[in-house]
Amino acid sequence: MPKTVVVIVRKYVFKMLLGVDTGGTFTDFVLFDGQNIRIHKVLSTPDSPERAILQGIKELGLHAAFDVFSDALHEAVPHETAPHKTKSNDLYIIHGSTVGTNAVLEGKGVRTAYIGNKGFRDLLTIGRQTRNELYNLRPSPGIVPVPEELCFEIDGRMSADGTELNAISEKCIRQLRKQLDKTQPQAVAINFLFSFLDDRHEREIEKIIPEGLYVSRSSDVLPEYKEYERGMATWLNAWIGPIMQRYLSQLNSSVKNAQLSIMQSSGGTIAADQAGKQAVHLLLSGPAGGLSGAQYMAGCSGYDQLLTFDMGGTSTDVAMINGELQLTSEGRIGPYPVAVPMLDLHTIGAGGGSIAFVDEGGLLHVGPESAGAGPGPACYGRGGNRATVTDANLILGRLQEKAFLGGKMPLNYKAAQAAINVLSRKLNLTTEQTAQGIIRVVNENMARALRVMSVQRGIEPTQLTLVSFGGAGGLHVCALAQALKISRAIIPVNAGVLSALGMIVAPRARFVSRSVMGLLEQYNIAQLEHYFDELVLQGSAALKTEGIKQEQINVRKSVDLRYHGQSYYLNIKWPEPQIAHSTLISFMAILCAEFHETHKRHYGHSLDQSIELVNIRVKVSGPQTELPNFPIKNDKRKLNKRQNKEVVSIETSKGLAIVNREELQPHDVIKGPALITEAVSTTYLEKGWQCEVDNANNLILEYDQK
């Protein structure tokens, strides 16, 4: 019997870890009790996401997470199912939330004031003056983030070298107080020039903000140069901060006997009581869990050069993993740039619930509009009457009516047929031909997204392994791999809830940075190491508040470099000093050589000119949770110890063999065409493909090109 695993968080001992991923259609749960994994799904409740979470916790039997019946719990748990008392602090919940993301995309942030320097009150409205349509002489006006009546300014000013040019006058402070009292904002964003060098003025203004208002300082949110990007991150943090804080507070109070952490956009977790002040770091909370899970599970099978494909009910997220999770500081959420570190992924509106329609010209389209959780696809039988990708897969026999969600949610074939026939009549096609058309269109949309993350970045996808997950991913993986000429794919065990599993294995982490601008040759190693030490101390202090011991903290240092005169930079890993000593090559020479090579790989050329240092960055993280019995770390050399055996199915549907994944053992082989069914997803193995179950219980799909 494997030993029970305990996880130390804030000096408490937890015997159970629960990952919760709230999606647009389903809310997924993965529970690890130290020995076994349990999985669960419930329909999401977009109007109140915590209701689905509480319902799932109740259905998993984790009643001890609740101290008392809250109002939210009354709605989710029937009165006859009274929670029983058990030992406190047994449960540690890691949650991926879409609350902040939805607030941004729907424009539903709180009333937020913006305070800048004199002459810079309109900074966020002016932006970079970039246009989406370069040659359109009459472009549509851009979104104004902050209304004019909520933009204020102060007369203080710092210079480009961090010295004070003008102090903030008492007259200015009195006027600002009056303006805030008159306009009654709910949050305040403070963004002053060169605050990353000296934040005295921002702190001075923060002190006079009326009590009860949510306050974001740019020197705290993103202490880096580029006043527009820094200002946008600060405003976004303030704009959605109260919403996230309120949501997390409600959820936290509903699970009083559990500890709650939130997944960050960068792939690490943060305690819920700290997350509310860093809302801008949570915008890719859910997708980050998926990438964490994909990296972990593919690593168990020995693969680390990955192209990931996460298809849920509402959207599809694609990304690349080159040994480690790839971050960017040039991300976007809707129309807004987000310069805080976040996982580098591309999202499109293509999911199982994506709605198909025929335009006025008679062309078939799929998405981005989704049927969501309510009413959902027509086949859900919840009132939906518009054809979706899920309906098309059911018509084509790739979903089984009585096997969906392990049989807990039967599908309605006739409702799907009726919805698709509405399109069939417009296209003058049969029902099945229309369903095939829907699948081809959505596949091409997703293949285009995969090319954005690979081909358009100069990376040959044939050298990568495609990792497919999400509830709908396995139904499309073979077609997408063939479209990109990829011959190997992985379907991780429990791929339909991989984002929730990724939250369990993700370490607690912080990313801290500061701008240090100048030619690289002007700095010495000791000076830069001093700056790094300050950031390490800052990040480590935050982790220690969550119970991480100093000896458990891992540190990764990096720098942002560019050629002198460039606007954009590349992030380069900071070499360890002993590497330079062992090779007898100077430390800076190694760093410069790595930058030249990275620049050439990204842009096709390198230059013989000075290199400029822009930012230094530090990632501090705690230990990763290990799953000792699920899965087993895989040694590829052991795969051939036992002769492979081909699984012969006893069921068929529309010419497809049907195999229950739960009955498969390592080294079992399935040849397509076949359906591999499981409780939370289905894999459609096309003709010409075969898959083998490896020692980590992942499905390794390979295409026979003969």
C-alpha positions in Angstrom: 0.0 0.0 0.0 1.5 3.4 -1.0 2.2 5.9 1.8 -0.3 8.6 2.4 1.0 11.9 1.0 0.6 15.0 3.1 1.1 18.6 1.9 2.2 21.3 4.3 0.5 24.6 3.7 0.7 27.4 6.2 1.8 25.0 8.9 -1.4 22.9 8.5 -1.3 19.3 7.3 -3.7 18.3 4.5 -4.6 14.8 3.6 -6.6 15.7 0.5 -6.0 17.9 -2.5 -8.9 19.1 -4.6 -8.4 20.7 -8.0 -11.4 22.7 -9.3 -11.5 24.1 -12.8 -14.5 26.3 -13.7 -15.2 26.3 -17.4 -17.9 27.9 -19.5 -19.8 24.6 -19.8 -18.6 22.2 -17.0 -16.9 22.6 -13.7 -14.3 19.9 -13.2 -13.0 18.3 -10.0 -10.0 16.1 -9.3 -9.6 14.8 -5.7 -6.3 13.2 -4.5 -6.4 11.6 -1.1 -2.8 10.5 -1.0 -3.5 7.2 -2.5 -6.2 7.5 -5.2 -7.5 9.9 -7.7 -11.3 10.7 -8.0 -12.8 12.8 -10.8 -16.1 14.5 -11.1 -17.9 17.0 -13.4 -21.0 19.2 -12.9 -22.6 21.7 -15.2 -21.2 25.2 -14.6 -23.4 28.0 -13.1 -22.0 31.1 -14.9 -24.3 33.5 -13.0 -22.8 32.3 -9.7 -19.7 30.0 -10.2 -19.5 29.1 -6.5 -22.8 27.2 -6.7 -21.3 24.6 -9.1 -18.2 24.3 -6.9 -20.2 23.7 -3.8 -22.4 21.2 -5.6 -19.4 19.3 -6.8 -17.8 19.3 -3.3 -21.1 18.0 -1.9 -21.4 15.2 -4.5 -17.8 14.2 -3.7 -18.8 13.7 -0.1 -16.4 16.4 1.2 -19.0 17.9 3.7 -16.3 18.6 6.3 -15.1 21.5 4.2 -18.1 23.4 5.4 -18.3 24.8 8.9 -21.9 25.9 8.7 -24.6 26.0 6.0 -24.1 29.2 4.1 -26.8 30.6 1.8 -24.8 29.4 -1.2 -24.5 25.9 0.2 -28.3 25.8 0.9 -28.8 26.2 -2.8 -26.3 23.5 -3.8 -27.0 20.9 -1.1 -30.4 19.4 -0.3 -31.5 19.7 3.3 -31.7 16.0 3.8 -27.9 15.7 3.1 -26.5 17.3 6.2 -22.8 17.7 6.3 -21.0 15.6 8.9 -18.2 16.8 11.1 -14.7 15.4 10.6 -11.2 16.6 11.4 -10.4 20.2 10.3 -7.7 21.1 7.8 -7.9 17.9 5.9 -8.8 19.6 2.6 -6.7 21.9 0.4 -8.6 23.3 -2.6 -6.8 24.8 -5.6 -9.2 26.6 -7.9 -8.9 27.9 -11.4 -11.4 30.8 -11.8 -12.8 32.5 -14.9 -14.5 35.3 -12.8 -11.9 37.9 -13.6 -11.6 36.9 -17.2 -15.3 37.1 -17.8 -15.5 40.5 -16.1 -12.8 41.9 -18.5 -14.3 40.3 -21.6 -17.8 41.5 -20.7 -16.6 45.0 -19.6 -18.1 44.5 -16.2 -15.4 45.9 -13.9 -16.1 48.3 -11.1 -16.1 52.1 -11.3 -12.4 52.9 -11.2 -10.5 56.1 -11.0 -7.1 56.6 -12.6 -4.5 58.9 -11.2 -1.5 59.9 -13.3 1.1 62.7 -13.6 0.1 66.2 -14.7 -0.4 66.1 -18.5 -0.7 62.3 -18.5 -4.3 61.8 -17.3 -5.4 60.5 -20.8 -2.5 58.0 -21.0 -4.6 54.9 -21.2 -7.0 56.3 -23.7 -4.2 57.5 -26.1 -2.3 54.2 -25.6 0.2 53.3 -28.3 -1.9 54.8 -31.1 -1.8 51.4 -32.9 -4.6 50.6 -35.3 -6.1 47.1 -36.0 -6.7 48.1 -39.6 -3.6 49.9 -40.8 -5.0 51.2 -44.1 -8.5 52.0 -42.9 -8.8 55.8 -43.2 -11.9 55.8 -41.0 -11.1 53.3 -38.2 -13.6 52.7 -35.5 -12.8 54.5 -32.3 -11.0 52.4 -29.7 -12.4 51.5 -26.3 -11.9 54.2 -23.7 -10.8 52.3 -20.5 -11.4 55.1 -18.0 -14.1 57.8 -18.5 -12.8 61.3 -18.6 -14.5 62.3 -15.3 -12.6 59.5 -13.5 -9.1 60.6 -14.8 -7.2 62.7 -12.3 -3.6 64.0 -12.1 -1.1 65.2 -9.6 1.7 67.8 -9.8 4.5 65.7 -8.5 7.1 64.3 -10.9 10.1 62.0 -10.9 12.9 62.2 -13.5 14.1 59.4 -15.7 17.0 58.7 -13.3 14.6 58.5 -10.3 15.3 61.8 -8.7 12.4 64.0 -7.5 11.7 67.0 -9.8 8.6 68.3 -8.1 7.1 67.3 -4.8 3.3 66.7 -4.5 1.7 69.9 -3.2 -0.8 70.1 -0.4 -3.2 72.0 -2.8 -3.1 69.0 -5.2 -3.8 66.5 -2.4 -6.8 68.5 -1.2 -8.2 68.8 -4.7 -7.7 65.1 -5.3 -9.6 64.2 -2.2 -12.5 66.4 -3.3 -12.6 64.8 -6.7 -12.7 61.3 -5.2 -15.5 62.3 -2.8 -17.5 63.8 -5.7 -17.1 60.9 -8.2 -17.4 58.0 -5.7 -15.3 55.4 -7.4 -15.1 51.8 -6.0 -11.4 51.4 -6.9 -8.3 53.6 -7.7 -5.4 52.9 -10.0 -2.2 54.9 -9.4 0.3 55.1 -12.2 3.2 57.7 -12.1 6.1 58.1 -14.4 9.3 56.3 -13.4 7.6 54.8 -10.3 9.6 51.6 -10.9 12.7 53.6 -9.9 11.2 55.5 -6.9 7.7 54.8 -5.7 7.5 57.6 -3.0 4.8 59.6 -4.8 2.6 56.6 -5.4 2.8 55.6 -1.7 2.1 59.2 -0.7 -1.1 59.3 -2.7 -2.1 55.8 -1.6 -2.2 57.0 2.0 -4.8 59.7 1.3 -7.2 57.4 -0.6 -10.5 57.1 1.4 -10.7 54.0 3.5 -12.7 51.1 1.8 -11.6 51.8 -1.7 -9.6 49.1 -3.6 -6.2 50.6 -4.4 -3.6 49.4 -7.0 -0.1 51.0 -7.3 1.8 50.5 -10.5 5.1 50.1 -8.5 3.5 47.1 -6.8 1.6 45.6 -9.7 4.3 45.9 -12.4 7.5 47.8 -11.4 8.8 48.0 -15.0 9.3 50.6 -17.7 6.7 51.4 -20.4 4.2 53.6 -18.6 1.3 52.6 -20.8 1.6 48.8 -20.3 2.3 49.3 -16.6 -0.7 51.6 -16.4 -3.0 49.1 -18.1 -1.9 46.3 -15.8 -2.5 48.6 -12.8 -5.9 49.7 -14.0 -7.0 46.1 -14.9 -6.0 45.0 -11.4 -8.1 47.8 -9.8 -11.0 47.4 -12.3 -11.6 43.7 -11.5 -9.9 43.5 -8.1 -13.1 44.1 -6.0 -15.0 41.5 -8.0 -12.3 38.9 -7.5 -11.9 39.8 -3.9 -15.7 39.5 -3.3 -16.0 36.2 -5.1 -13.0 34.6 -3.3 -14.2 35.9 0.0 -17.6 34.3 -0.5 -16.1 31.0 -1.6 -13.6 31.0 1.2 -16.3 31.6 3.8 -18.3 28.7 2.3 -15.5 26.3 2.8 -14.3 27.4 6.2 -12.7 24.1 7.1 -10.6 24.0 4.0 -7.6 26.1 2.8 -8.2 27.7 -0.6 -5.6 28.7 -3.2 -6.0 30.1 -6.7 -4.2 29.2 -9.9 -2.3 32.2 -11.5 -1.9 33.0 -15.1 1.9 32.2 -14.8 1.3 28.5 -13.8 1.8 28.8 -10.0 -0.7 29.0 -7.2 -1.3 31.7 -4.6 -3.3 31.7 -1.4 -6.9 33.1 -1.9 -6.5 35.8 0.7 -3.5 37.2 -1.2 -5.0 36.6 -4.7 -7.6 39.3 -4.4 -5.0 42.0 -4.3 -3.3 40.6 -7.5 -6.4 40.1 -9.7 -4.5 40.9 -12.9 -2.4 37.8 -12.3 -5.5 35.5 -12.4 -6.8 36.2 -15.9 -5.6 32.9 -17.4 -6.3 30.9 -14.2 -8.1 28.0 -15.8 -6.0 27.5 -18.9 -2.9 27.7 -16.8 -4.0 24.5 -14.9 -4.3 22.7 -18.2 -0.8 23.5 -19.3 0.5 22.5 -15.9 -1.2 19.2 -16.1 -0.1 18.6 -19.7 3.5 19.2 -18.8 3.3 16.9 -15.8 1.5 14.0 -17.6 3.6 14.2 -20.8 6.7 14.3 -18.7 5.6 11.0 -17.0 5.7 9.5 -20.5 9.1 11.0 -21.3 8.1 13.8 -23.6 8.8 17.5 -23.1 8.7 19.2 -26.6 4.9 19.7 -26.8 2.2 21.4 -28.7 -0.9 21.4 -26.4 -4.5 21.5 -27.5 -7.2 22.0 -24.8 -10.7 21.8 -26.2 -13.6 22.4 -23.7 -17.2 23.2 -24.1 -16.8 26.9 -24.9 -13.2 27.5 -26.2 -9.9 26.0 -27.3 -6.6 27.0 -25.9 -3.3 26.1 -27.7 0.3 26.5 -26.5 3.8 25.3 -26.8 5.9 23.7 -24.0 9.6 23.6 -24.7 10.8 21.7 -21.7 9.2 24.2 -19.4 6.1 26.3 -19.5 6.5 29.3 -21.8 5.7 32.8 -20.4 5.1 36.1 -22.1 4.8 39.7 -21.0 3.0 40.7 -24.2 -0.3 38.9 -23.6 -3.8 40.3 -24.3 -7.2 39.7 -22.8 -9.8 41.0 -25.2 -8.8 44.4 -26.4 -6.4 45.1 -23.5 -2.6 44.4 -23.3 -1.6 42.5 -20.1 2.2 42.9 -19.4 2.4 40.8 -16.3 4.0 37.4 -16.8 1.4 34.9 -18.1 1.5 31.6 -20.0 1.9 32.1 -23.7 -1.2 30.6 -25.3 -3.7 31.4 -28.0 -7.4 31.1 -27.4 -10.2 30.8 -30.0 -14.0 30.4 -29.6 -14.1 26.8 -30.7 -15.5 24.2 -28.3 -18.0 21.4 -28.0 -20.7 23.9 -27.5 -19.7 26.2 -30.4 -22.8 27.0 -32.5 -22.9 26.3 -36.2 -24.7 28.6 -38.6 -25.1 29.4 -42.3 -24.5 33.0 -43.3 -26.4 35.0 -45.9 -24.0 33.8 -48.7 -24.7 30.2 -47.9 -21.4 29.4 -46.1 -21.2 27.3 -43.0 -19.5 28.8 -39.9 -18.8 27.4 -36.5 -18.4 29.6 -33.4 -17.3 31.7 -31.7 -20.7 31.9 -30.1 -21.3 29.0 -27.7 -24.4 27.4 -26.3 -22.6 27.3 -22.9 -23.9 25.3 -20.0 -27.4 26.7 -20.3 -29.1 25.7 -22.5 -26.1 23.9 -23.9 -26.0 21.8 -27.1 -29.4 20.6 -28.4 -28.5 17.0 -27.4 -28.3 18.0 -23.8 -32.0 18.2 -23.7 -32.0 21.4 -21.7 -33.9 23.6 -24.2 -31.1 24.3 -26.8 -32.2 24.1 -30.4 -29.1 25.3 -32.3 -26.6 22.8 -33.8 -23.2 22.6 -32.1 -20.0 20.6 -32.5 -21.2 18.2 -29.8 -24.4 17.6 -31.7 -22.4 16.9 -34.9 -20.2 14.4 -33.1 -23.2 12.6 -31.7 -24.8 12.3 -35.2 -21.5 10.9 -36.6 -21.5 8.2 -33.9 -18.4 9.6 -32.1 -20.4 10.2 -29.0 -22.6 7.5 -27.4 -26.0 8.5 -26.3 -25.9 6.5 -23.1 -22.2 6.8 -22.3 -21.8 10.5 -21.9 -20.2 11.5 -18.6 -20.1 7.8 -17.7 -23.8 7.4 -18.3 -24.8 10.1 -15.9 -26.0 12.5 -18.6 -27.7 10.7 -21.5 -27.7 12.6 -24.8 -30.8 13.2 -27.0 -30.0 12.0 -30.6 -33.3 13.2 -32.0 -32.8 16.7 -30.6 -29.3 16.9 -32.2 -30.7 15.6 -35.5 -33.5 18.2 -35.5 -31.0 21.0 -34.8 -28.6 20.0 -37.6 -31.5 19.5 -40.0 -32.2 23.2 -39.8 -28.8 23.7 -41.4 -29.1 20.7 -43.7 -32.1 22.3 -45.5 -30.2 25.6 -46.0 -27.1 23.7 -47.4 -29.1 21.1 -49.4 -27.1 18.3 -47.7 -28.0 15.2 -45.7 -27.9 15.4 -41.9 -24.7 13.4 -41.8 -23.0 15.5 -44.5 -23.9 18.6 -42.5 -22.4 17.1 -39.4 -19.2 16.2 -41.2 -19.1 19.8 -42.5 -19.4 21.2 -39.0 -16.5 19.0 -37.8 -14.3 20.0 -40.8 -14.9 23.7 -40.2 -14.1 23.6 -36.5 -11.1 21.4 -37.1 -9.7 24.0 -39.6 -10.3 26.8 -37.0 -8.3 24.9 -34.4 -5.6 23.8 -36.8 -5.1 27.5 -37.7 -4.7 28.3 -34.0 -2.1 25.5 -33.7 -0.2 27.0 -36.6 -0.1 30.4 -34.9 1.8 28.9 -32.0 4.2 26.8 -34.1 4.5 27.5 -37.9 4.1 31.3 -37.5 6.9 31.3 -34.9 9.3 29.4 -37.2 8.8 26.1 -35.4 8.3 22.9 -37.3 5.3 21.1 -35.7 6.4 17.7 -37.1 9.2 17.8 -34.4 6.6 18.2 -31.6 4.2 15.8 -29.8 0.6 17.0 -29.8 -1.0 16.7 -26.3 -4.8 16.7 -26.4 -7.0 17.3 -23.4 -10.3 18.9 -22.4 -13.7 17.2 -22.6 -13.9 17.5 -26.4 -10.2 17.3 -27.4 -9.9 13.6 -28.0 -12.6 13.7 -30.6 -10.5 15.9 -32.9 -6.9 15.0 -32.1 -6.2 12.7 -35.0 -7.6 15.2 -37.6 -5.6 18.1 -36.1 -2.4 16.1 -35.9 -2.7 15.1 -39.6 -3.4 18.7 -40.6 -0.1 19.7 -39.1 1.7 16.5 -40.2 2.3 15.5 -36.6 2.7 11.7 -36.3 2.5 11.4 -32.5 -0.1 12.5 -30.0 -0.8 11.9 -26.3 -4.2 11.6 -24.6 -3.3 11.8 -20.9 -5.2 9.7 -18.4 -8.4 11.6 -17.3 -7.7 14.2 -20.1 -11.2 15.5 -19.7 -10.4 17.0 -16.3 -6.7 17.7 -16.9 -6.9 21.4 -16.0 -8.2 20.4 -12.5 -5.4 17.8 -12.1 -2.8 20.4 -13.2 -3.9 22.6 -10.3 -3.0 19.8 -7.9 0.5 19.4 -9.2 1.2 23.1 -9.8 3.6 24.6 -7.2 2.9 27.7 -5.2 4.9 30.5 -7.0 5.5 34.2 -7.3 7.0 36.2 -10.2 8.7 39.4 -9.3 10.6 41.8 -11.6 12.1 45.3 -11.9 13.5 47.4 -14.8 17.2 47.9 -14.8 17.9 49.7 -18.1 21.3 50.3 -19.7 23.9 48.6 -21.9 24.7 45.2 -20.6 28.4 45.9 -20.8 27.9 48.7 -18.2 26.9 46.3 -15.4 29.0 43.8 -13.5 27.8 40.4 -12.2 27.9 41.5 -8.5 25.7 44.5 -9.2 23.1 42.5 -11.0 23.2 39.6 -8.4 22.5 42.3 -5.8 19.3 43.3 -7.7 18.4 39.6 -8.0 18.9 39.0 -4.3 16.4 41.8 -3.5 13.7 40.2 -5.8 14.4 36.7 -4.4 13.9 38.0 -0.9 10.6 39.7 -1.9 9.2 36.6 -3.5 10.5 34.2 -0.8 8.8 36.3 1.9 5.4 35.9 0.1 5.9 32.1 -0.2 6.8 31.8 3.5 3.5 33.3 4.5 2.0 30.1 2.9 4.1 27.8 5.0 6.9 27.2 2.4 10.2 26.7 4.2 13.4 28.4 2.9 15.0 25.2 1.9 12.0 24.2 -0.2 12.1 27.3 -2.3 13.4 27.0 -5.9 14.7 30.1 -7.7 14.8 30.8 -11.5 16.5 34.0 -12.6 16.2 35.6 -16.1 16.8 38.9 -17.9 15.1 40.7 -20.7 17.6 41.7 -23.4 17.4 43.5 -26.7 19.7 45.1 -29.3 20.4 48.7 -28.5 17.6 50.8 -30.2 15.0 48.0 -30.3 11.6 48.3 -28.7 11.0 44.6 -28.0 13.1 42.3 -25.9 13.7 38.6 -25.4 13.7 36.8 -22.1 17.0 34.9 -21.5 17.7 32.5 -18.6 20.4 33.9 -16.2 23.4 31.5 -16.4 24.7 30.0 -13.1 28.1 31.5 -12.3 29.8 28.1 -12.0 28.9 27.4 -15.7 31.2 30.3 -16.8 34.0 29.1 -14.5 33.9 25.5 -15.7 34.1 26.5 -19.4 36.6 29.3 -18.9 34.3 31.6 -20.8 33.2 34.9 -19.3 29.8 35.0 -17.7 28.6 37.9 -19.9 29.9 36.1 -23.0 27.7 33.1 -22.3 24.7 35.4 -21.8 25.3 37.4 -25.0 25.8 34.2 -27.0 22.5 32.9 -25.8 20.7 36.1 -26.7 22.2 36.2 -30.2 21.1 32.6 -30.8 17.6 33.2 -29.4 17.2 36.3 -31.5 18.2 34.3 -34.6 15.8 31.5 -33.8 12.9 34.0 -33.3 13.6 36.4 -36.1 15.9 34.6 -38.5 18.9 36.9 -37.9 21.3 38.2 -35.3 23.1 41.6 -35.2 26.7 42.6 -34.4 25.8 45.4 -32.1 25.5 46.3 -28.4 23.0 44.5 -26.2 20.8 46.4 -23.8 19.5 45.1 -20.5 15.8 46.0 -19.8 14.4 44.0 -16.9 15.5 41.4 -14.5 13.0 38.7 -13.4 12.8 36.1 -10.7 10.5 33.1 -10.2 10.4 31.6 -6.8 8.4 28.5 -6.3 7.7 25.8 -3.7 7.9 22.0 -4.2 5.7 20.4 -6.8 3.1 18.0 -5.5 4.0 14.4 -6.5 1.4 11.8 -7.3 3.2 8.7 -6.2 0.7 6.1 -7.3 -0.9 8.0 -10.2 0.7 8.0 -12.6 4.0 6.0 -12.3 7.0 7.7 -13.6 7.8 6.1 -17.0 11.0 4.6 -18.1 10.8 4.2 -21.9 13.2 1.2 -21.7 10.6 -0.8 -19.9 8.0 -0.4 -22.5 9.0 -3.5 -24.5 9.5 -5.8 -21.5 6.1 -7.3 -22.2 4.8 -8.2 -25.7 2.2 -5.7 -26.9 -1.3 -7.1 -27.3 -4.0 -5.8 -29.5 -7.4 -5.1 -27.8 -10.3 -6.5 -29.7 -13.6 -4.7 -29.0 -16.9 -6.6 -28.6 -19.0 -3.5 -29.4 -19.4 -1.6 -32.6 -21.2 1.6 -33.7 -21.3 2.9 -37.2 -18.3 0.8 -38.1 -16.3 2.0 -35.1 -14.9 -0.4 -32.5 -15.8 0.8 -28.9 -13.2 0.3 -26.1 -13.7 1.2 -22.5 -10.5 3.0 -21.4 -10.9 1.9 -17.8 -10.4 -1.7 -18.8 -7.1 -1.1 -20.6 -3.7 -2.1 -19.2 -0.2 -0.8 -20.0 1.0 -2.1 -23.4 -2.5 -2.7 -24.7 -2.8 -1.6 -28.4 -5.9 -0.3 -30.2 -6.0 0.2 -33.9 -8.4 2.7 -35.6 -11.0 3.3 -36.5 -12.2 3.1 -32.9 -13.8 5.0 -30.0 -12.1 4.9 -26.6 -14.7 5.9 -24.1 -14.2 7.1 -20.5 -16.2 8.9 -17.9 -15.1 12.5 -18.8 -14.1 12.3 -22.4 -14.0 10.2 -25.6 -11.1 9.6 -28.0 -11.9 9.1 -31.7 -9.0 7.1 -33.2 -9.2 7.5 -36.9 -8.2 4.9 -39.5 -4.5 4.7 -40.0 -3.8 5.6 -36.3 -3.1 3.2 -33.5 -2.5 3.9 -29.8 -0.7 2.1 -27.0 -1.3 2.5 -23.3 2.1 3.3 -21.7 3.4 2.7 -18.2 2.0 6.1 -17.1 -1.5 5.0 -18.4 -1.4 7.7 -21.1 -2.5 6.9 -24.6 0.3 7.3 -27.1 -1.2 7.7 -30.5 0.9 7.1 -33.6 0.1 7.5 -37.3 1.1 4.8 -39.7 2.3 6.7 -42.7 2.5 3.6 -44.9 
